[in-house]
Amino acid sequence: MNRTRLISAALVTTAAVALTTLLGPGVAYSTPSASDGVKAATARYHSVGQAMRDGYSGENEPCVALPDGPAMGIHYVNKDLVADPAIDPRRPEILLYAPDKHNRLVLVGVEYLVADADPTTDGDRPSLFGQPFDGPMLGHAPGMPVHYDLHAWVWSDNPDGEYAAFKPALSCP
């Protein structure tokens, strides 16, 4: 049995050395990303009409951007999912859309949102995909609770990271 462990350890070490040699010493190895399963679960929402039929609404939602340009896009919110405290990676509370050059909405990411159950502590901060949610923060729209949220840019690359709140290359018209 010890011999089997030694052989397994040697194989793992050999594989790690081979990857480092092949990819180079500066390569970061990461855990599985949100896009691994979320893309399949949200692919149907490339159609805004399908998103609306499934309870998402962009009504009264502006395109959210910082004054210097980085943006989140337009939030399509599913109020039933926001009201439910459960976190289901396959059912994000918010879909993020951005207008393309023809002003058509393109699905660029998702956002998970959980109401802050106890504003006096930080002990209820959720995490998903090994990432702690941002917050707590005030609601961004009327009726939105104090909450934690996590953006996942599963449909577009973000140089600031898959879970960054804003995307530098994204802008609002």
Secondary structure, DSSP 8 states (H G I E B T S, - for coil): -HHHHHHHHHHHHHHHHHHHHHH-TT-------THHHHHHHHGGGGSHHHHHHTT-B-TT--EEE-TTS-EEEEEEE-HHHHHS----TTS-SEEEEEE-TTS-EEEEEEEEEEE-S-TT-STT--EETTEE-EEEE--SSTT--SEEEEEE--SS--TT-TT-SSBTT----
